[in-house]
Amino acid sequence: MLIRRLKTLLKPLSDPHLRLIATESTQNQLSNRSNCLNPIAPINQPTLLKVCTILYQQQNSPDSRLHSSLSSYNPSFNPEFFLQVCNTFPYSWRPIYRFFLYTQKVPHFTHNSVTFNKMLDVIGKSKNIDLFWENCQEMGKLGLVNDKTFRIALKTLALARELKKCVGFFHLMNGFGVGYKLETLNTVVESLCKDKLVEEAKLVTFKLKECVEPNGVTYKWLIWGFCDVGNLIEASKIWNLMVDEGFEPGVEVVETMIAALFKTNKYDKAMKVFQMMRVKRMHDLGLSSYRLVIKWMWIQADNLTLASIIYGLLARGRIREAYRIVEGIENPDISIYHGLIKGLLRLRKASEATQVFREMIKRGCEPIMHTYIMLLQVEATKYVERTMKRGMEVPRFDYNKFLHYYSNEEGVMMFEEVGKKLREVGLFDLADILERFGQKMATRDRRRERAIDP
């Protein structure tokens, strides 16, 4: 029965493809300088099964008997083998710890941060806090502590409600030369908040404040953690503290708070936060912020609203996001095209704006006077710049009057002729604009005649 159970546990590791996945995560860590003496070798699955069987059956036996049974397999023992044994007993500390003690006596075997962390994780999951704390101290003495050790230790101690030891772990490691680091604190806080241990994360943060001053990232994760568990009162307190200490909440924090308010049916407060951002930090808002509000408020945004968003994104240089919105609009109207053209002209992308002008005509959206004025004003600006570079005086020219005077049948021929001249000198964009305007001014008879001509 025991052999069958162990074979079931080890079966995934016998598949070469699955075994590769299981070991890839550790190979990079095991190939560092401290592990040069323990090169990774393929694990012999029958040997692994036999060793695990011995460890399980003799976990309570005297050391002499256990060591005698394991001694014939010494050549197979290396860090990778140890990790696979740990994977076989993920919640049982005794077989793992006794194997650990035995491997310390094997001449060619040297433990490292990876193997220690793996063993710590198993001991922590089995809730043997005294043994866990002893091994934490041993790691500190050997100088094998890293950020993953902190994450494992704080999660284990927080789940066991050993709050004094949560804080004491930082002091303990500082005594072994692992100084107080803000990056380590932020890593721990993030890990605890993702495991819904935000109260413990808050306690550690404030207890260590004299040693490690928290920053915006620390507060960001605390706010995220409290919002995640639905405690908006504490989230608001952390928000206020963050602002009082001079840290500006990032867009991620704002969106987290807005989403949490929506989830608890506090729509008015959520919209207040959103409006505050629109007034004070409009340049920080992105597509995700608007999408969040639209999703929760069940707003069916009309084209006029979307046009304003498109122009706002283009004004801040977020061209890709603006085009993404345009692509998602089923029936774009002239307001959408105007927002796109106006934004592109603001970015001095006149050619691209003219291409949008051509596309709107192709889709059957007829330009209006405002469309032509926007495009022609840009062409006039380019003309002024070219003229001034040559040192010539720029004549005053009013495109509004120009279009008004020629908005009749007499001006049609003029627009066609000017379009031809402009093409000859390479001004294709301006030629297209003027010719299209001339076509718009043509009478019904002229349009009918043009449609008949081949």
C-alpha positions as CSV (number, residue, x, y, z in Angstrom):
1,M,0.0,0.0,0.0
2,L,2.8,2.4,0.9
3,I,4.8,1.7,-2.2
4,R,1.7,2.3,-4.4
5,R,1.1,5.6,-2.6
6,L,4.6,6.8,-3.2
7,K,4.6,5.7,-6.8
8,T,1.4,7.8,-7.3
9,L,3.2,10.8,-5.8
10,L,6.3,10.3,-7.9
11,K,4.5,9.4,-11.1
12,P,4.5,13.0,-12.5
13,L,8.2,13.2,-12.1
14,S,8.7,10.1,-14.3
15,D,7.4,11.9,-17.3
16,P,10.4,13.6,-19.0
17,H,8.4,16.6,-20.1
18,L,6.8,17.2,-16.7
19,R,10.1,16.6,-14.9
20,L,11.7,19.3,-17.1
21,I,9.0,21.7,-16.0
22,A,9.5,20.7,-12.4
23,T,13.2,21.3,-12.4
24,E,13.6,24.3,-14.7
25,S,12.6,26.7,-12.0
26,T,15.4,25.5,-9.8
27,Q,18.2,25.0,-12.4
28,N,19.0,28.7,-12.7
29,Q,19.2,29.1,-8.9
30,L,21.3,25.9,-8.5
31,S,23.8,26.9,-11.2
32,N,25.1,29.9,-9.3
33,R,28.6,30.2,-7.8
34,S,27.7,28.6,-4.5
35,N,26.4,25.4,-6.3
36,C,29.4,24.8,-8.7
37,L,30.3,21.8,-6.5
38,N,26.9,20.3,-7.0
39,P,26.2,20.1,-10.8
40,I,22.7,19.1,-11.7
41,A,22.4,15.5,-12.8
42,P,19.4,13.5,-14.0
43,I,17.4,12.0,-11.1
44,N,17.2,8.3,-11.0
45,Q,13.4,7.7,-10.4
46,P,13.7,4.2,-8.9
47,T,16.4,5.5,-6.4
48,L,14.1,8.4,-5.5
49,L,11.3,6.0,-4.8
50,K,13.4,3.8,-2.6
51,V,14.8,6.7,-0.6
52,C,11.4,8.2,-0.1
53,T,10.1,4.8,1.0
54,I,12.9,4.5,3.6
55,L,12.3,8.1,4.9
56,Y,8.6,7.4,5.3
57,Q,8.9,4.0,6.9
58,Q,11.8,4.9,9.2
59,Q,11.0,8.5,10.0
60,N,10.7,7.6,13.7
61,S,13.6,5.1,13.7
62,P,17.0,5.7,15.5
63,D,19.6,7.7,13.5
64,S,21.9,4.7,13.2
65,R,19.2,2.6,11.5
66,L,18.1,5.3,9.1
67,H,21.6,6.4,8.2
68,S,22.6,2.8,7.5
69,S,19.6,2.4,5.1
70,L,20.4,5.6,3.3
71,S,24.2,5.2,3.1
72,S,24.1,3.0,-0.1
73,Y,22.5,5.8,-2.0
74,N,25.0,8.5,-1.1
75,P,26.3,9.0,-4.7
76,S,22.9,9.9,-5.9
77,F,22.3,12.7,-3.4
78,N,22.6,16.3,-4.7
79,P,20.5,19.5,-4.3
80,E,18.1,18.5,-7.1
81,F,17.5,15.1,-5.5
82,F,16.8,16.9,-2.1
83,L,14.3,19.2,-3.8
84,Q,12.5,16.2,-5.4
85,V,12.3,14.5,-2.0
86,C,10.7,17.7,-0.6
87,N,8.2,17.7,-3.4
88,T,7.2,14.1,-2.3
89,F,6.5,15.2,1.3
90,P,5.1,18.8,0.9
91,Y,3.4,18.8,4.3
92,S,5.4,16.4,6.4
93,W,8.4,17.9,8.1
94,R,9.9,14.8,9.8
95,P,11.1,12.8,6.7
96,I,12.5,16.0,5.1
97,Y,14.3,17.3,8.2
98,R,15.8,13.9,9.0
99,F,17.0,13.6,5.4
100,F,18.4,17.1,5.7
101,L,20.4,16.2,8.8
102,Y,21.7,13.1,7.1
103,T,22.8,15.0,3.9
104,Q,24.8,17.4,6.1
105,K,27.1,14.5,6.8
106,V,27.5,13.5,3.1
107,P,30.9,14.7,2.0
108,H,30.1,15.9,-1.5
109,F,26.7,17.5,-0.6
110,T,26.5,21.2,0.2
111,H,23.1,22.9,1.0
112,N,22.3,26.3,-0.5
113,S,19.6,29.0,-0.3
114,V,17.3,27.0,-2.6
115,T,17.4,23.8,-0.6
116,F,17.1,25.6,2.7
117,N,14.1,27.6,1.5
118,K,12.4,24.5,0.2
119,M,12.8,22.8,3.6
120,L,11.7,25.9,5.4
121,D,8.5,25.9,3.3
122,V,7.7,22.3,4.1
123,I,8.4,22.8,7.9
124,G,6.2,26.0,7.8
125,K,3.3,24.2,6.1
126,S,3.5,21.5,8.8
127,K,3.2,24.3,11.4
128,N,6.3,23.2,13.4
129,I,7.1,26.8,14.4
130,D,9.9,26.0,16.9
131,L,11.8,23.9,14.3
132,F,11.1,26.6,11.7
133,W,12.6,29.3,13.9
134,E,15.7,27.2,14.6
135,N,16.3,26.7,10.9
136,C,15.8,30.4,10.2
137,Q,18.6,31.2,12.7
138,E,20.8,28.5,11.0
139,M,20.2,30.1,7.6
140,G,21.1,33.5,9.0
141,K,24.4,32.1,10.5
142,L,25.3,30.5,7.2
143,G,24.5,33.7,5.2
144,L,22.0,32.0,3.0
145,V,19.0,34.3,3.6
146,N,17.4,36.0,0.5
147,D,14.1,37.7,-0.3
148,K,12.4,34.4,-0.8
149,T,13.4,33.4,2.7
150,F,11.7,36.5,4.0
151,R,8.5,35.7,2.1
152,I,8.4,32.2,3.3
153,A,9.2,33.2,6.9
154,L,6.7,36.0,7.1
155,K,3.9,34.0,5.5
156,T,4.4,31.1,7.9
157,L,4.7,33.2,11.0
158,A,1.7,35.4,10.0
159,L,-0.5,32.3,9.4
160,A,0.5,31.0,12.8
161,R,-0.3,34.4,14.3
162,E,3.3,34.7,15.6
163,L,3.1,38.5,15.2
164,K,6.1,39.3,17.5
165,K,8.2,36.9,15.5
166,C,7.1,38.5,12.2
167,V,8.7,41.7,13.3
168,G,11.5,39.8,15.2
169,F,12.5,38.0,12.0
170,F,13.8,41.3,10.5
171,H,15.7,42.1,13.7
172,L,17.1,38.6,13.8
173,M,18.4,38.8,10.2
174,N,19.8,42.2,10.8
175,G,21.9,40.7,13.6
176,F,23.3,38.2,11.0
177,G,24.3,41.0,8.7
178,V,21.2,41.1,6.5
179,G,20.4,44.8,7.0
180,Y,17.0,46.5,6.9
181,K,16.1,47.1,3.3
182,L,13.1,48.9,1.9
183,E,13.0,46.6,-1.2
184,T,12.8,43.5,1.1
185,L,10.0,45.1,3.2
186,N,8.0,45.9,0.0
187,T,8.5,42.3,-1.2
188,V,7.2,41.0,2.0
189,V,4.2,43.4,2.2
190,E,3.3,42.5,-1.4
191,S,3.5,38.8,-0.7
192,L,1.4,39.0,2.5
193,C,-1.3,41.2,0.8
194,K,-1.6,38.8,-2.0
195,D,-2.2,36.0,0.5
196,K,-4.9,38.1,2.2
197,L,-2.7,38.7,5.3
198,V,-2.9,42.5,5.0
199,E,-3.4,43.1,8.8
200,E,-0.2,41.3,9.4
201,A,1.5,43.3,6.6
202,K,0.3,46.5,8.2
203,L,1.6,45.5,11.6
204,V,5.0,44.6,10.3
205,T,5.2,47.9,8.3
206,F,4.4,50.1,11.3
207,K,6.4,48.2,13.8
208,L,9.5,48.5,11.6
209,K,8.9,52.2,10.8
210,E,11.9,53.3,12.9
211,C,14.2,50.9,11.0
212,V,12.7,51.0,7.5
213,E,10.8,54.0,6.3
214,P,7.9,52.9,4.1
215,N,7.4,54.5,0.7
216,G,4.6,54.9,-1.9
217,V,5.0,51.2,-3.0
218,T,4.6,50.0,0.5
219,Y,1.4,52.0,1.0
220,K,0.2,51.0,-2.5
221,W,0.2,47.3,-1.6
222,L,-1.4,47.9,1.8
223,I,-4.3,49.9,0.1
224,W,-4.6,47.1,-2.5
225,G,-4.6,44.5,0.3
226,F,-7.3,46.2,2.4
227,C,-9.5,46.8,-0.8
228,D,-9.0,43.1,-1.7
229,V,-10.5,41.9,1.6
230,G,-13.2,44.6,1.5
231,N,-11.9,46.7,4.4
232,L,-12.4,50.2,2.8
233,I,-12.1,52.0,6.2
234,E,-8.5,50.8,6.7
235,A,-7.8,51.4,3.0
236,S,-8.9,55.0,3.4
237,K,-6.8,55.5,6.5
238,I,-3.7,54.2,4.6
239,W,-4.6,56.5,1.7
240,N,-4.8,59.5,3.9
241,L,-1.5,58.6,5.7
242,M,0.2,58.2,2.3
243,V,-1.0,61.6,1.2
244,D,0.0,63.2,4.5
245,E,3.5,61.8,4.1
246,G,3.9,63.4,0.7
247,F,3.3,60.4,-1.5
248,E,1.0,60.8,-4.5
249,P,-1.3,57.8,-5.1
250,G,-0.5,56.3,-8.5
251,V,-3.1,55.5,-11.1
252,E,-3.1,51.8,-10.0
253,V,-3.9,52.8,-6.4
254,V,-6.7,55.1,-7.6
255,E,-8.2,52.4,-9.8
256,T,-8.0,49.9,-7.0
257,M,-9.9,52.3,-4.7
258,I,-12.5,53.1,-7.3
259,A,-13.1,49.4,-8.1
260,A,-13.4,48.6,-4.3
261,L,-16.0,51.4,-3.9
262,F,-18.0,50.2,-6.8
263,K,-18.0,46.6,-5.4
264,T,-19.4,47.9,-2.1
265,N,-22.2,49.9,-4.0
266,K,-20.6,53.2,-3.0
267,Y,-21.0,54.7,-6.5
268,D,-21.1,58.3,-5.4
269,K,-17.8,58.1,-3.6
270,A,-16.2,56.2,-6.5
271,M,-17.3,58.9,-8.9
272,K,-15.9,61.5,-6.6
273,V,-12.5,59.9,-6.7
274,F,-12.7,59.6,-10.4
275,Q,-13.8,63.3,-10.9
276,M,-11.0,64.4,-8.5
277,M,-8.5,62.7,-10.8
278,R,-10.1,64.3,-13.9
279,V,-9.8,67.7,-12.4
280,K,-6.4,67.5,-10.7
281,R,-4.5,64.8,-12.7
282,M,-6.2,64.5,-16.0
283,H,-2.9,63.6,-17.7
284,D,-2.5,60.5,-15.5
285,L,-5.8,59.0,-16.5
286,G,-5.6,56.3,-19.1
287,L,-8.0,54.0,-21.1
288,S,-8.2,51.5,-18.2
289,S,-9.6,54.2,-15.8
290,Y,-12.4,55.2,-18.2
291,R,-13.1,51.6,-19.0
292,L,-13.4,50.8,-15.3
293,V,-15.9,53.6,-14.7
294,I,-17.9,52.7,-17.8
295,K,-18.0,49.0,-16.8
296,W,-19.4,49.7,-13.3
297,M,-21.7,52.5,-14.1
298,W,-23.2,50.6,-17.1
299,I,-22.7,53.7,-19.2
300,Q,-23.3,53.2,-22.9
301,A,-20.9,55.8,-24.1
302,D,-22.1,57.7,-27.1
303,N,-19.9,58.7,-30.0
304,L,-19.6,62.3,-28.7
305,T,-18.2,61.0,-25.4
306,L,-15.8,58.6,-27.1
307,A,-14.6,61.3,-29.4
308,S,-13.6,63.4,-26.4
309,I,-11.7,60.4,-25.0
310,I,-10.0,59.8,-28.3
311,Y,-8.9,63.5,-28.5
312,G,-7.8,63.4,-24.9
313,L,-5.6,60.4,-25.5
314,L,-4.1,61.8,-28.6
315,A,-3.4,65.1,-26.9
316,R,-1.2,63.1,-24.4
317,G,0.5,61.2,-27.2
318,R,-1.3,57.9,-26.6
319,I,-1.9,57.2,-30.2
320,R,-2.2,53.4,-30.0
321,E,-4.9,53.6,-27.2
322,A,-6.8,56.1,-29.2
323,Y,-6.8,54.0,-32.4
324,R,-7.8,51.0,-30.3
325,I,-11.0,52.8,-29.2
326,V,-11.7,53.8,-32.8
327,E,-11.4,50.2,-34.0
328,G,-13.9,49.1,-31.3
329,I,-16.6,51.6,-32.5
330,E,-19.2,49.9,-34.6
331,N,-20.7,52.9,-36.3
332,P,-18.3,55.9,-36.2
333,D,-19.8,59.2,-37.0
334,I,-18.3,62.6,-37.8
335,S,-17.6,63.4,-34.2
336,I,-15.3,60.4,-34.0
337,Y,-13.4,61.4,-37.1
338,H,-13.2,65.0,-35.9
339,G,-11.8,63.9,-32.5
340,L,-9.2,61.8,-34.4
341,I,-8.3,64.5,-36.9
342,K,-8.1,67.2,-34.3
343,G,-5.8,65.1,-32.1
344,L,-3.5,64.1,-35.0
345,L,-3.2,67.7,-36.1
346,R,-2.3,68.7,-32.5
347,L,0.5,66.1,-32.8
348,R,1.5,67.7,-36.1
349,K,0.6,64.6,-38.0
350,A,-1.1,66.3,-40.9
351,S,-0.6,63.5,-43.4
352,E,-2.1,61.0,-41.0
353,A,-5.1,63.4,-40.4
354,T,-5.6,63.7,-44.2
355,Q,-5.6,59.9,-44.4
356,V,-8.4,59.8,-41.8
357,F,-10.2,62.4,-43.9
358,R,-10.0,60.1,-46.9
359,E,-11.2,57.1,-44.8
360,M,-14.2,58.9,-43.5
361,I,-15.3,59.8,-47.1
362,K,-14.7,56.2,-48.1
363,R,-17.0,55.0,-45.3
364,G,-19.8,57.4,-46.4
365,C,-19.3,60.0,-43.7
366,E,-19.6,63.4,-45.4
367,P,-17.3,66.1,-44.1
368,I,-18.7,69.4,-43.0
369,M,-17.3,73.0,-43.2
370,H,-15.5,72.5,-39.8
371,T,-13.6,69.5,-41.2
372,Y,-12.2,71.5,-44.1
373,I,-11.3,74.4,-41.9
374,M,-9.3,72.2,-39.5
375,L,-7.4,70.6,-42.3
376,L,-6.8,73.8,-44.3
377,Q,-5.6,75.7,-41.3
378,V,-2.8,73.2,-40.8
379,E,-1.9,73.5,-44.5
380,A,-1.8,77.2,-44.1
381,T,0.5,76.9,-41.1
382,K,2.9,74.7,-43.1
383,Y,2.8,77.3,-45.9
384,V,3.6,80.1,-43.4
385,E,6.5,78.2,-42.0
386,R,7.9,77.5,-45.5
387,T,7.5,81.2,-46.5
388,M,9.1,82.5,-43.3
389,K,12.1,80.2,-43.7
390,R,12.7,81.8,-47.1
391,G,12.7,85.3,-45.6
392,M,9.6,86.4,-47.4
393,E,6.6,88.3,-46.0
394,V,3.6,86.2,-45.3
395,P,0.4,87.6,-46.8
396,R,-2.8,87.6,-44.7
397,F,-5.1,84.8,-45.7
398,D,-8.5,83.9,-44.3
399,Y,-9.6,80.3,-45.2
400,N,-13.1,81.0,-43.8
401,K,-13.6,83.8,-46.3
402,F,-11.9,81.9,-49.1
403,L,-14.3,78.9,-48.7
404,H,-17.3,81.2,-48.4
405,Y,-16.6,83.2,-51.6
406,Y,-16.1,80.0,-53.6
407,S,-19.0,78.0,-52.1
408,N,-20.9,78.1,-55.3
409,E,-21.0,76.8,-58.8
410,E,-18.4,79.3,-60.0
411,G,-15.8,78.1,-57.6
412,V,-16.0,74.4,-58.6
413,M,-13.9,74.7,-61.7
414,M,-11.4,76.8,-59.7
415,F,-11.0,74.0,-57.1
416,E,-10.5,71.4,-59.7
417,E,-7.8,73.5,-61.4
418,V,-6.1,74.3,-58.2
419,G,-6.1,70.7,-57.2
420,K,-4.3,69.8,-60.4
421,K,-1.7,72.5,-59.9
422,L,-1.1,71.4,-56.3
423,R,-0.5,67.8,-57.4
424,E,2.1,68.9,-59.9
425,V,4.1,70.4,-57.0
426,G,3.6,67.4,-54.7
427,L,1.0,68.8,-52.4
428,F,-1.3,65.8,-52.6
429,D,-3.0,66.2,-49.2
430,L,-4.1,69.8,-49.9
431,A,-5.1,68.9,-53.4
432,D,-7.4,66.1,-52.1
433,I,-9.0,68.4,-49.5
434,L,-9.7,71.2,-52.0
435,E,-11.0,68.9,-54.7
436,R,-13.3,67.2,-52.3
437,F,-14.6,70.6,-51.2
438,G,-15.2,71.5,-54.8
439,Q,-17.1,68.3,-55.4
440,K,-19.3,69.1,-52.4
441,M,-20.1,72.5,-53.9
442,A,-21.1,71.1,-57.3
443,T,-24.7,71.2,-58.4
444,R,-26.9,68.1,-58.7
445,D,-26.5,68.2,-62.5
446,R,-22.7,68.3,-62.3
447,R,-22.6,65.4,-59.8
448,R,-24.9,63.4,-62.1
449,E,-22.7,64.1,-65.1
450,R,-19.5,63.1,-63.1
451,A,-21.2,59.8,-62.1
452,I,-22.0,59.0,-65.8
453,D,-18.4,59.8,-67.1
454,P,-16.1,56.8,-67.2
